[in-house]
Amino acid sequence: MSKPQDNSATTNKTDTPSLHPKQVIKTSSCQALSGNGEIGYEFSLDNKKTLHIRITSNTGGGYFTGEHVALTEIESELFSQPDPSRLTSGALQPLFRGKSVNTPAFLMAALRNEGFVKPIGELKRFHQCVDAKSFKALIKKFTKVQKPQKLAMSSTTGQ
């Protein structure tokens, strides 16, 4: 008798459930950096009001990690790069060591959609981080949100 085949690596489900419940303050979606599919994500606050983001879905295929990541950790990784004005999703890989290699790219797409990073010209893979003051202002804007928001991707702007 053969064992059932494990197809978990080819599904669009997250690989681990959230271990720390948080207050979801915004859900949204955006186009993947590759242009193949839509990435769902959510922002949440923990009991210390620390802002987190996590990837929740991917219609384009590909495994991802659905864990919450603090925006302060993302900020630290992005600003520790040799050139924060020319970033790829590889800059976020240290946040997901030993986990799905797709998650950094999906996270970069969400960060771009929310204005934390901006594309460099027509280059899909390269981004420029906003300055540190603007990054902190965006975090502050989210932490002041009281009611959960649900925003869909705009078909005209991709935001």
Backbone torsions as a table, in degrees:
resi	resn	phi	psi	omega
1	MET	NA	133.3	179.9
2	SER	-91.1	152.0	178.8
3	LYS	-79.0	150.4	176.3
4	PRO	-62.8	143.5	-178.7
5	GLN	-76.9	136.8	177.5
6	ASP	-90.3	111.2	179.8
7	ASN	-102.6	14.2	-174.0
8	SER	-60.1	-30.8	-178.3
9	ALA	-72.6	-13.3	-178.7
10	THR	-108.4	3.8	179.8
11	THR	-90.1	170.7	178.3
12	ASN	-95.7	15.8	-179.4
13	LYS	-86.8	155.3	176.5
14	THR	-70.9	155.5	-177.2
15	ASP	-87.2	-18.9	176.5
16	THR	-143.4	142.0	176.6
17	PRO	-75.0	159.8	177.1
18	SER	-65.8	129.3	179.9
19	LEU	-90.9	-16.0	-177.0
20	HIS	-126.5	102.0	-180.0
21	PRO	-59.4	140.7	-179.3
22	LYS	-136.5	160.4	177.2
23	GLN	-80.3	111.8	178.7
24	VAL	-72.9	127.3	-178.8
25	ILE	-112.7	-16.1	178.0
26	LYS	-160.6	135.9	169.8
27	THR	-121.5	144.1	-178.8
28	SER	-158.3	-178.2	177.1
29	SER	-150.4	161.0	179.5
30	CYS	-155.4	168.7	177.3
31	GLN	-74.3	141.1	175.2
32	ALA	-63.6	154.9	179.5
33	LEU	-57.7	-34.2	-179.7
34	SER	-73.2	-16.4	-174.9
35	GLY	85.7	-2.3	-178.4
36	ASN	-100.5	88.4	175.2
37	GLY	105.4	175.1	-177.5
38	GLU	-118.4	137.7	-179.5
39	ILE	-104.5	126.6	173.7
40	GLY	-96.7	144.9	179.4
41	TYR	-152.4	164.2	177.0
42	GLU	-141.9	148.4	172.9
43	PHE	-104.7	143.4	179.2
44	SER	-146.6	162.9	176.9
45	LEU	-116.9	140.0	173.4
46	ASP	-90.4	-175.9	-175.8
47	ASN	-68.3	-11.7	175.6
48	LYS	-99.3	9.5	-179.6
49	LYS	64.7	28.1	174.1
50	THR	-83.2	130.5	-178.5
51	LEU	-79.6	132.8	178.0
52	HIS	-126.7	158.3	172.7
53	ILE	-132.7	149.8	172.9
54	ARG	-149.5	149.5	176.4
55	ILE	-82.3	134.5	-176.8
56	THR	-116.5	-21.2	-179.4
57	SER	-160.9	164.1	178.5
58	ASN	-154.9	114.0	-178.7
59	THR	-84.4	-11.6	-176.1
60	GLY	-89.6	2.9	-176.7
61	GLY	87.6	156.5	179.9
62	GLY	112.1	136.0	-179.0
63	TYR	-76.0	146.5	177.6
64	PHE	-149.0	162.7	178.9
65	THR	-97.5	127.5	-177.8
66	GLY	-98.0	27.8	-178.9
67	GLU	-83.0	153.8	176.9
68	HIS	-76.5	135.8	178.0
69	VAL	-125.8	128.7	179.7
70	ALA	-68.7	138.0	178.4
71	LEU	-63.9	-26.7	176.7
72	THR	-66.4	-34.0	176.1
73	GLU	-69.3	-40.7	178.1
74	ILE	-63.5	-45.7	178.3
75	GLU	-56.8	-45.3	-179.9
76	SER	-60.9	-44.6	179.2
77	GLU	-64.3	-45.4	-177.0
78	LEU	-65.6	-43.3	-177.0
79	PHE	-81.1	-8.2	175.9
80	SER	-89.5	-2.9	179.7
81	GLN	-72.4	149.7	179.8
82	PRO	-56.6	-34.2	-178.8
83	ASP	-140.8	88.4	-179.3
84	PRO	-65.1	-4.3	177.3
85	SER	-91.7	0.4	178.7
86	ARG	-147.4	83.5	-174.8
87	LEU	-111.5	149.0	166.1
88	THR	-117.5	173.5	179.0
89	SER	-63.9	-17.3	176.3
90	GLY	-58.6	-23.9	177.4
91	ALA	-63.4	-23.4	-178.5
92	LEU	-95.2	-6.0	-177.1
93	GLN	-56.7	-37.5	179.3
94	PRO	-58.8	-22.5	177.8
95	LEU	-73.3	-15.3	-174.2
96	PHE	-130.8	32.2	-179.5
97	ARG	-55.6	132.4	179.0
98	GLY	76.0	11.6	-179.1
99	LYS	-124.4	-171.3	-176.8
100	SER	-53.8	131.4	178.2
101	VAL	-77.5	-12.4	178.6
102	ASN	-78.4	-29.1	-172.1
103	THR	-57.2	-43.2	179.2
104	PRO	-58.2	-39.7	179.1
105	ALA	-68.6	-39.3	178.0
106	PHE	-65.6	-40.4	178.1
107	LEU	-65.2	-41.0	178.4
108	MET	-60.7	-39.1	178.0
109	ALA	-61.9	-42.8	179.1
110	ALA	-66.5	-42.3	178.9
111	LEU	-62.8	-37.4	177.0
112	ARG	-65.6	-43.2	-179.2
113	ASN	-62.0	-31.3	-178.2
114	GLU	-93.3	-3.1	175.0
115	GLY	91.7	6.6	178.1
116	PHE	-74.0	-31.4	174.0
117	VAL	-131.7	157.6	-179.9
118	LYS	-127.0	142.9	177.8
119	PRO	-65.8	150.4	175.9
120	ILE	-97.2	104.9	179.6
121	GLY	55.0	-134.2	-178.6
122	GLU	-92.1	2.5	-178.3
123	LEU	-75.2	116.2	-177.6
124	LYS	-68.4	-34.9	-172.8
125	ARG	-87.4	-19.6	-172.8
126	PHE	-104.0	137.1	-177.1
127	HIS	-136.2	158.1	174.9
128	GLN	-117.3	129.7	177.3
129	CYS	-75.3	140.6	173.5
130	VAL	-64.6	163.7	-179.3
131	ASP	-65.6	162.5	-174.8
132	ALA	-57.9	-39.9	-179.7
133	LYS	-63.8	-43.4	178.6
134	SER	-67.1	-38.3	178.8
135	PHE	-60.3	-48.2	179.8
136	LYS	-64.5	-36.3	178.8
137	ALA	-65.1	-39.4	177.1
138	LEU	-64.3	-42.7	177.4
139	ILE	-60.4	-45.5	-179.1
140	LYS	-61.0	-39.7	179.2
141	LYS	-58.9	-43.1	-179.5
142	PHE	-69.0	-38.5	-176.2
143	THR	-71.8	-15.5	177.0
144	LYS	-86.4	-10.4	-179.0
145	VAL	-66.5	130.0	-179.6
146	GLN	-99.5	-41.4	-177.0
147	LYS	-101.6	142.9	176.1
148	PRO	-61.5	143.7	178.4
149	GLN	-117.9	148.5	171.4
150	LYS	-129.3	117.0	-178.9
151	LEU	-122.9	135.0	178.4
152	ALA	-98.2	159.0	177.8
153	MET	-66.9	134.7	176.1
154	SER	-76.8	132.7	-178.9
155	SER	-73.4	-18.0	-178.5
156	THR	-95.3	-32.1	-175.9
157	THR	-110.2	-15.2	-176.8
158	GLY	78.0	13.3	179.8
159	GLN	-126.4	NA	NA
